[in-house]
Amino acid sequence: MVEPIEYSEKVKDHFRNPRNVGVIKDADAIGQVGNPVCGDLMEIQLKVEDNIIKDIKFRTFGCASAIATSSMITEMAKGMTLKDALEITRSDVADDLGGLPRVKMHCSNLAADALHAAIKDYMEKQKSGAKKLGENEYEVAVVGSGAAGLSAATVSAYMGLKTVIFESDTWGGILNNMCSARLIENYPGLTGKISPAGLTKSFLEDAENQQVDRKKEAVISIDIEQESGLKVLTTEGGTGITYKARFVVLATGSIPVESGVVGEEKFAQDEGGVYYLSTDPSKLTDKRVLIYGKGYNAVSTAECLSGIVNNITLVTEESSFSVPEKVMDKVKGIEALKIMTSTDLLELQGAKKVEKVILQDNTEDEKLEIYVDAVVLVSELKPNIKAAEHLGVEIDESGFVKTDKHQRTNIDGVYAVGNVVSDVDLLIVAAAHGAIVGHDVYNRLKPQ
């Protein structure tokens, strides 16, 4: 006969309304235990001052008893000295809950073990002289705020790691520039439901909820302290402030490759009329725009600018744009759009700003002149590896940062994610890279 499981009202209350659930940012100690028989997992985090538990939080995966005992033991231990908290037994937890069913007593044992593990972790750190992080010191520093960077920062912070993210330009990176209002088409579960601006906003809200520090500063160099192994990040501005981190995540994305068109260098300066994929589309309002490139990026740029510019000439050197038919059909429906294939862009002409372009129609073998106000060069993108090269990170033959399955580089404590490591230009892949890093850093730092 199976013994009935009956819970006290106090157990039910702590299960329905658990106390102290969550994560302590920059916790002083972490204790994690599990029971392979029932599958319960418990993690307790501590903030300690003068050997007194000033704050305590838990995360538990398990049954009602596991959650209730985790809640109860955190209530019991808060405010205690470490010595007194170490003396809390499984019977103490069960008694304070008004008793537990006999088959669930192992849950109270697990809660006590998790607390004791956290206290022992703190004591070991004190014994080894582990340095407490200061104001501008972090466990994780993320450079770049695209989908990969924001994901890495958010997951790291969720795991209880003190985290900072740096962005020199627009939060969300290239994701949130040219086509920020158009609905995303390649993110399973969100396809056609959210725009890049909306996704960036959601990422940033998650980061704020997890208490990620956000710095609108350009990181101009990253160096490594020889003795400590800490990564030292220097930002632009000459303030003299540097940041340090145990782990650095390079989420520096990609940058345009110069197309080599005559006049590009001249007109790409000082708002001369040459722009790239990272351009704010409001700069092109009511202009006559020529878009030169190939593939999905060129086509989607034309779609993004429809309704913003006066007219669009979409030009590619290839015989077609090689995009899904349904994508091309949408673009062909744009009234102010002219499409030219098998056509090269030879030269940009004008005084201080672009006034006209010279094209080579390879089908008719003739040159054409078109008057324009702006040119958007949707050239190939290359990984932005400047910071990686400075650190001595290995680069593969295609120009991408080399990483293993954990997104680790050859430099200990340095990770790389997103377009700087892969030409698979999918938001969901970038976000996955970031999540992998957050979990891997936590596994490396958690007590064994």
C-alpha positions as CSV (number, residue, x, y, z in Angstrom):
1,M,0.0,0.0,0.0
2,V,1.4,3.4,-1.0
3,E,1.7,5.8,2.0
4,P,-0.4,8.9,1.4
5,I,1.5,12.2,1.3
6,E,0.0,14.9,3.5
7,Y,1.6,18.3,3.8
8,S,1.2,20.7,6.7
9,E,-0.3,24.2,6.0
10,K,3.1,25.7,6.5
11,V,4.7,23.5,3.9
12,K,1.9,24.5,1.5
13,D,2.4,28.1,2.3
14,H,6.2,28.0,1.6
15,F,5.5,26.0,-1.6
16,R,2.9,28.5,-2.9
17,N,4.7,31.6,-1.6
18,P,8.4,30.7,-1.4
19,R,10.6,33.3,0.3
20,N,14.0,34.4,-1.0
21,V,13.8,33.0,-4.5
22,G,16.2,34.4,-7.0
23,V,19.8,35.4,-7.5
24,I,22.2,37.5,-5.5
25,K,24.3,39.7,-7.8
26,D,28.0,39.2,-7.0
27,A,27.2,36.5,-4.3
28,D,30.0,35.9,-1.8
29,A,29.3,32.1,-1.9
30,I,27.2,29.5,-3.7
31,G,26.2,26.0,-2.6
32,Q,24.7,23.6,-5.0
33,V,23.6,20.0,-4.3
34,G,21.4,17.4,-6.0
35,N,19.8,14.1,-5.3
36,P,20.2,11.6,-8.3
37,V,17.4,9.4,-7.0
38,C,14.6,12.0,-7.0
39,G,16.2,14.5,-9.4
40,D,15.9,17.5,-7.0
41,L,18.5,20.2,-7.5
42,M,19.1,23.1,-5.0
43,E,21.3,26.1,-5.1
44,I,21.8,28.6,-2.2
45,Q,23.6,31.9,-2.6
46,L,24.9,34.0,0.3
47,K,25.9,37.6,1.0
48,V,28.1,37.7,4.1
49,E,29.2,40.6,6.3
50,D,31.2,40.2,9.5
51,N,30.5,36.4,9.3
52,I,26.7,37.1,9.4
53,I,24.4,36.0,6.6
54,K,23.0,39.4,5.5
55,D,21.2,38.0,2.4
56,I,20.4,34.6,1.1
57,K,18.5,33.4,-2.0
58,F,17.8,30.0,-3.5
59,R,16.9,28.4,-6.8
60,T,15.4,24.9,-6.7
61,F,14.2,22.4,-9.2
62,G,12.1,19.8,-7.5
63,C,8.9,18.9,-5.8
64,A,6.8,20.9,-3.3
65,S,8.8,19.7,-0.3
66,A,12.1,20.7,-2.0
67,I,10.8,24.2,-2.7
68,A,9.2,24.5,0.8
69,T,12.4,23.4,2.6
70,S,14.6,25.7,0.5
71,S,12.3,28.6,1.4
72,M,12.2,27.6,5.0
73,I,16.0,27.2,5.5
74,T,16.7,30.6,3.9
75,E,14.3,32.2,6.4
76,M,15.9,30.4,9.2
77,A,19.5,31.2,8.2
78,K,19.1,34.9,7.3
79,G,20.7,37.0,10.0
80,M,22.5,34.1,11.6
81,T,26.2,33.8,12.1
82,L,27.9,31.3,9.8
83,K,28.7,29.1,12.8
84,D,25.1,29.0,13.9
85,A,23.8,28.4,10.4
86,L,26.1,25.4,10.0
87,E,24.4,23.8,13.0
88,I,20.9,23.8,11.3
89,T,19.9,20.2,10.7
90,R,17.4,18.5,8.5
91,S,15.2,17.9,11.6
92,D,15.3,21.6,12.4
93,V,14.0,22.4,8.9
94,A,11.3,19.7,9.1
95,D,10.2,20.8,12.6
96,D,9.9,24.5,11.6
97,L,7.7,23.4,8.7
98,G,5.3,21.5,11.0
99,G,6.7,18.1,9.9
100,L,7.2,16.4,6.5
101,P,5.9,13.1,5.2
102,R,8.5,10.4,5.9
103,V,9.2,9.8,2.2
104,K,10.0,13.5,1.8
105,M,12.4,13.9,4.6
106,H,15.3,13.6,2.2
107,C,14.2,17.0,0.9
108,S,15.0,18.8,4.2
109,N,18.3,17.0,4.2
110,L,19.1,18.4,0.8
111,A,18.2,21.9,1.9
112,A,20.5,21.7,4.8
113,D,23.3,20.3,2.6
114,A,22.9,23.2,0.2
115,L,23.2,25.7,3.0
116,H,26.2,24.0,4.4
117,A,27.8,23.8,1.0
118,A,27.4,27.6,0.5
119,I,28.9,28.3,3.9
120,K,31.9,26.0,3.2
121,D,32.4,27.7,-0.2
122,Y,32.6,31.0,1.6
123,M,35.0,29.7,4.2
124,E,37.2,28.2,1.5
125,K,37.3,31.5,-0.4
126,Q,38.3,33.3,2.7
127,K,41.0,30.8,3.4
128,S,42.4,31.0,-0.1
129,G,42.3,34.8,0.0
130,A,39.9,35.1,-2.9
131,K,39.6,38.7,-3.8
132,K,36.2,40.4,-3.6
133,L,35.2,42.2,-6.7
134,G,35.4,46.0,-6.5
135,E,33.2,48.8,-8.0
136,N,34.5,48.4,-11.6
137,E,35.4,44.7,-11.4
138,Y,33.2,42.0,-12.8
139,E,33.0,38.3,-13.3
140,V,31.9,38.8,-16.9
141,A,32.4,41.7,-19.3
142,V,30.7,41.6,-22.7
143,V,31.9,43.8,-25.6
144,G,29.1,44.4,-28.0
145,S,25.3,44.5,-27.6
146,G,23.9,42.5,-30.6
147,A,21.8,39.5,-30.0
148,A,24.8,37.4,-29.0
149,G,26.2,40.0,-26.6
150,L,22.9,40.7,-24.9
151,S,22.2,37.0,-24.5
152,A,25.6,36.4,-23.0
153,A,25.2,39.2,-20.5
154,T,21.7,38.3,-19.5
155,V,22.3,34.6,-19.0
156,S,25.6,35.3,-17.1
157,A,23.7,37.7,-14.8
158,Y,20.9,35.2,-14.4
159,M,23.4,32.7,-13.2
160,G,24.4,35.1,-10.4
161,L,27.5,36.5,-12.0
162,K,28.4,40.2,-11.8
163,T,28.1,41.3,-15.4
164,V,28.7,44.4,-17.5
165,I,28.1,45.0,-21.2
166,F,29.7,47.7,-23.4
167,E,28.2,49.3,-26.5
168,S,29.8,52.1,-28.5
169,D,26.9,52.9,-30.8
170,T,23.4,51.5,-30.9
171,W,22.0,49.0,-28.3
172,G,21.2,45.9,-30.3
173,G,24.1,46.6,-32.8
174,I,23.5,46.1,-36.5
175,L,20.3,44.3,-35.6
176,N,18.7,47.6,-34.6
177,N,19.9,49.9,-37.3
178,M,18.7,49.9,-40.9
179,C,15.6,47.7,-40.5
180,S,14.6,48.2,-36.9
181,A,10.9,48.4,-37.5
182,R,10.5,45.5,-40.0
183,L,9.2,42.2,-38.5
184,I,11.9,39.5,-38.1
185,E,11.5,36.6,-40.5
186,N,14.1,34.1,-39.4
187,Y,13.7,33.6,-35.6
188,P,11.6,30.4,-34.8
189,G,8.8,31.2,-32.5
190,L,9.0,34.9,-33.1
191,T,8.8,35.0,-36.9
192,G,6.5,37.8,-38.1
193,K,5.7,38.7,-34.5
194,I,8.4,41.1,-33.4
195,S,10.7,43.7,-35.0
196,P,14.4,44.1,-34.3
197,A,13.6,47.1,-32.2
198,G,11.1,45.1,-30.2
199,L,13.5,42.2,-29.8
200,T,16.3,44.6,-28.6
201,K,13.9,46.2,-26.2
202,S,13.0,42.8,-24.8
203,F,16.7,41.8,-24.5
204,L,17.4,45.1,-22.7
205,E,14.5,44.6,-20.3
206,D,15.8,41.1,-19.5
207,A,19.3,42.5,-18.9
208,E,17.9,45.2,-16.6
209,N,15.8,42.7,-14.6
210,Q,19.0,40.6,-14.1
211,Q,20.9,43.7,-13.0
212,V,23.4,43.8,-15.9
213,D,25.5,47.0,-15.7
214,R,25.3,48.8,-19.1
215,K,28.0,51.1,-20.3
216,K,27.6,53.3,-23.4
217,E,31.3,53.3,-24.0
218,A,33.6,52.1,-26.7
219,V,36.2,49.6,-25.5
220,I,39.4,50.6,-27.2
221,S,41.7,48.0,-25.7
222,I,41.7,44.8,-23.7
223,D,44.8,43.6,-21.9
224,I,45.5,40.8,-19.4
225,E,47.2,41.2,-16.0
226,Q,50.0,38.7,-15.8
227,E,49.7,37.8,-12.2
228,S,45.9,37.8,-11.7
229,G,44.8,36.9,-15.2
230,L,42.1,39.6,-15.0
231,K,41.1,41.2,-18.2
232,V,41.6,45.0,-18.2
233,L,39.2,47.0,-20.4
234,T,40.0,50.5,-21.3
235,T,37.3,52.7,-22.8
236,E,37.3,55.8,-25.0
237,G,37.0,59.2,-23.5
238,G,40.2,59.7,-21.5
239,T,38.4,59.5,-18.1
240,G,41.1,57.3,-16.7
241,I,38.5,54.6,-15.7
242,T,39.4,51.1,-16.5
243,Y,37.3,48.0,-15.9
244,K,38.4,44.5,-14.9
245,A,36.8,41.1,-15.5
246,R,37.6,37.5,-14.9
247,F,36.0,36.6,-18.2
248,V,35.6,38.7,-21.4
249,V,33.1,37.9,-24.2
250,L,33.9,39.3,-27.6
251,A,30.5,40.1,-29.3
252,T,32.0,42.6,-31.7
253,G,30.0,41.5,-34.7
254,S,30.9,42.4,-38.2
255,I,31.8,45.5,-40.2
256,P,31.3,46.3,-43.9
257,V,34.0,45.4,-46.4
258,E,34.8,48.4,-48.7
259,S,33.5,47.8,-52.1
260,G,36.3,49.5,-54.0
261,V,34.0,51.6,-56.1
262,V,35.6,54.8,-57.4
263,G,34.5,57.7,-55.1
264,E,33.5,55.5,-52.2
265,E,36.2,56.7,-49.8
266,K,35.5,60.4,-50.7
267,F,31.8,60.3,-50.2
268,A,31.7,58.0,-47.2
269,Q,33.1,60.9,-45.1
270,D,31.1,63.8,-43.6
271,E,27.7,62.7,-44.7
272,G,28.8,62.8,-48.3
273,G,26.1,60.4,-49.4
274,V,27.6,56.9,-49.1
275,Y,26.1,54.7,-46.4
276,Y,26.2,51.1,-45.3
277,L,24.0,48.5,-43.7
278,S,24.4,50.0,-40.3
279,T,23.0,53.4,-41.4
280,D,20.1,55.1,-39.6
281,P,17.4,55.1,-42.3
282,S,16.1,58.5,-41.2
283,K,19.2,60.0,-42.9
284,L,17.8,58.9,-46.2
285,T,14.3,60.4,-45.8
286,D,12.9,61.8,-49.1
287,K,16.2,61.1,-51.0
288,R,16.7,59.3,-54.3
289,V,18.7,56.2,-53.3
290,L,20.7,53.6,-55.1
291,I,21.3,50.3,-53.3
292,Y,24.2,48.2,-54.5
293,G,24.7,44.7,-53.3
294,K,23.5,41.2,-53.6
295,G,21.4,38.6,-51.8
296,Y,19.0,39.0,-49.0
297,N,20.7,42.0,-47.4
298,A,20.3,44.1,-50.5
299,V,16.7,43.1,-51.0
300,S,15.7,43.6,-47.4
301,T,17.3,47.0,-47.4
302,A,15.1,48.0,-50.3
303,E,12.1,46.8,-48.4
304,C,13.1,48.7,-45.3
305,L,13.5,52.0,-47.2
306,S,10.2,51.8,-49.1
307,G,8.0,54.6,-47.8
308,I,11.0,56.5,-46.4
309,V,12.8,57.5,-49.6
310,N,11.5,59.1,-52.8
311,N,12.6,56.3,-55.1
312,I,15.0,53.3,-55.0
313,T,17.2,51.8,-57.6
314,L,18.3,48.3,-56.6
315,V,21.4,47.2,-58.4
316,T,23.3,43.9,-58.4
317,E,26.2,42.6,-60.5
318,E,24.6,39.1,-60.5
319,S,21.9,37.9,-62.8
320,S,19.5,37.6,-59.8
321,F,19.3,38.3,-56.1
322,S,19.1,34.6,-55.1
323,V,16.4,35.1,-52.4
324,P,13.2,33.1,-51.8
325,E,10.5,33.9,-54.4
326,K,8.1,35.2,-51.8
327,V,10.7,37.7,-50.5
328,M,11.4,38.9,-54.1
329,D,7.6,39.2,-54.8
330,K,7.2,41.6,-51.9
331,V,10.0,43.8,-53.1
332,K,8.7,43.8,-56.7
333,G,5.5,45.3,-55.4
334,I,7.2,48.5,-54.2
335,E,6.0,51.2,-56.5
336,A,9.0,53.5,-56.3
337,L,11.5,50.7,-56.9
338,K,13.5,50.0,-60.1
339,I,15.6,46.7,-60.2
340,M,18.7,46.3,-62.3
341,T,20.5,43.0,-62.5
342,S,23.8,42.1,-64.2
343,T,24.9,45.7,-63.6
344,D,28.2,46.9,-62.1
345,L,28.5,50.2,-60.1
346,L,31.6,51.8,-61.5
347,E,31.9,55.3,-60.1
348,L,30.3,57.8,-57.7
349,Q,30.5,61.4,-58.9
350,G,29.7,64.8,-57.4
351,A,31.3,67.9,-55.7
352,K,31.0,67.6,-51.9
353,K,28.1,65.0,-52.0
354,V,27.1,62.2,-54.3
355,E,25.2,63.6,-57.3
356,K,25.2,60.7,-59.8
357,V,26.5,57.2,-60.4
358,I,28.0,55.5,-63.4
359,L,26.8,52.0,-64.1
360,Q,27.8,49.3,-66.5
361,D,24.9,47.3,-67.9
362,N,26.6,44.0,-68.7
363,T,23.6,42.6,-70.6
364,E,23.5,45.5,-73.1
365,D,27.2,46.3,-72.7
366,E,26.6,50.0,-72.2
367,K,27.3,52.6,-69.5
368,L,24.5,54.4,-67.8
369,E,24.3,57.6,-65.6
370,I,21.7,57.9,-62.8
371,Y,21.2,61.0,-60.7
372,V,21.0,60.1,-57.0
373,D,21.2,61.7,-53.6
374,A,22.6,58.8,-51.7
375,V,24.1,55.3,-52.3
376,V,23.8,52.4,-49.8
377,L,26.6,49.9,-50.3
378,V,25.4,46.5,-49.1
379,S,28.8,45.0,-49.4
380,E,30.0,41.9,-47.8
381,L,30.5,41.9,-44.0
382,K,33.7,40.8,-42.3
383,P,34.2,39.8,-38.7
384,N,35.3,42.7,-36.5
385,I,38.4,41.0,-35.0
386,K,40.4,44.1,-33.9
387,A,40.0,43.4,-30.2
388,A,40.6,39.6,-30.7
389,E,43.8,40.3,-32.6
390,H,45.1,42.6,-29.9
391,L,44.6,39.8,-27.3
392,G,46.3,37.3,-29.5
393,V,43.2,35.2,-30.1
394,E,43.5,32.7,-32.9
395,I,41.8,33.6,-36.2
396,D,40.8,30.9,-38.8
397,E,41.6,31.0,-42.5
398,S,38.3,32.8,-43.3
399,G,39.0,35.6,-40.8
400,F,36.7,34.4,-38.0
401,V,37.7,33.9,-34.4
402,K,38.3,30.3,-33.6
403,T,36.3,28.8,-30.7
404,D,35.4,25.4,-29.3
405,K,31.9,24.1,-28.5
406,H,31.8,26.3,-25.4
407,Q,32.6,29.4,-27.4
408,R,36.0,29.5,-25.7
409,T,39.0,31.0,-27.6
410,N,42.6,29.9,-27.2
411,I,43.1,32.6,-24.6
412,D,41.9,31.4,-21.2
413,G,38.9,33.5,-20.0
414,V,38.2,35.0,-23.4
415,Y,35.0,33.9,-25.3
416,A,33.7,35.0,-28.7
417,V,30.1,34.8,-30.0
418,G,27.9,35.8,-32.9
419,N,29.1,37.1,-36.3
420,V,32.7,37.4,-35.1
421,V,32.9,33.6,-35.0
422,S,30.5,32.5,-37.7
423,D,29.0,33.5,-41.1
424,V,25.7,31.8,-40.1
425,D,23.8,35.1,-39.9
426,L,20.8,34.1,-37.8
427,L,19.7,35.8,-34.7
428,I,18.7,32.6,-33.0
429,V,22.3,31.2,-33.5
430,A,23.8,34.4,-32.1
431,A,21.5,34.2,-29.0
432,A,22.4,30.6,-28.5
433,H,26.1,31.4,-28.5
434,G,25.5,33.9,-25.7
435,A,23.5,31.5,-23.6
436,I,26.3,28.8,-24.0
437,V,28.8,31.3,-22.6
438,G,26.7,32.2,-19.6
439,H,26.3,28.6,-18.6
440,D,30.0,27.7,-19.2
441,V,31.3,30.6,-17.1
442,Y,29.0,29.7,-14.3
443,N,30.1,26.0,-14.4
444,R,33.7,27.2,-14.2
445,L,33.1,29.4,-11.2
446,K,30.7,27.4,-9.2
447,P,32.0,25.4,-6.2
448,Q,32.9,21.8,-7.0
